[in-house]
């Protein structure tokens, strides 16, 4: 306990004390015989991930602890990469490298053999394997430390690239970080490795839905439910999409029916007038024959005159205008047309205005 007391007194103020308490045996705990315990790789990695102090403070405390107490492992490129990925700075890595050299050097020095009646076995932490990284990644993911989870899922995938669950876990972590493209890639790989992984289809469906691709989302939700009808996220999302589609379909049907009704009403609405074309005596109540001017007869002027007429709803000619024929014959033709009367034009049983034209044929009979 004296060793622990001295170390605490030399440490930084309250934040360091809190960190030492958080680390437990990592920085200040003595071993059975009062000697300072060396730091293992697991000790350093756990301490780097602690939230008891800032990362620079954790690096400083660990650097001092490594230099004072030593380490139980040798630094390799793989371990150095893992340390840096976990947050170790250059100072901490250098201190570990120095102690690692000392460990290697001391291994070849001939030391006097000491015989101890009851040697205390040294407990060495098991080497990090696939399960270690997977378990730690899942724990970090549940605790909301997504960055740390992604690092560990990546380590697990490096060790076991055929693991669909590792890709599934990393895909979910990327989804929670809203990195949709990375999540989509991981989930697709998980499905490729294990086409019966229902939760992977359900999660990928969620990604497609967030990206606005409802068709692909429905396909994945359906596949998930085919594999496992109890996948709750897929059931809920599928029900929501179905309800939204039914609502949209109903709105489309209502809009179509409203348009058809409006078109029908518009079709039933009588037009301003009907164009009757050429008018014959059969449509006339009274068809007046035009007078033939003696001057025109004497001059031998003859031929057809076309008169356009407007007819009111009662069949009366409201206007007459000659548009073709000899000028000497037009006034007589217009006068005859204005004095004529026709049967009312009908539309759906309603009398309406009409227009048409009358052809008068002037001939001397010679």
Buried (B, 14 or more C-beta within 10 A) or exposed (E): EEBBEEBBEEBBEEBBBEBBEBBEEBBBBBBEEEEBBBBBBBBBBBBBBBEBBEBEBBBBBBBBBBBBBBBBBBBEEEBBEBBEBBBBBEBBBBBBBBBBEEBEEEEEEEEEEEEEEEEEEEEEEEEBEBEBBBEBBBEBBEEEBBEBBBBBBBBBBEBBEEBBBBBBBBBBBBBBBEBBEBBBBBBBBBBEBBEEBBBBBBBBBBBBBBEEBBEBBBBBBBBBBEBBEEBEBBBEBBEEBEEEEEEEEEEEEEEEEEEEEEEEEEEEEBEEBBEBEEBEEEBBEEBBEBEBBEEBBEEEBBEBBBBBBBBBBEBBBEEBEBEBBBEBBBBBBBBBBBBBBBBBBEBEEEBBBBBBBBBBEBEEEE
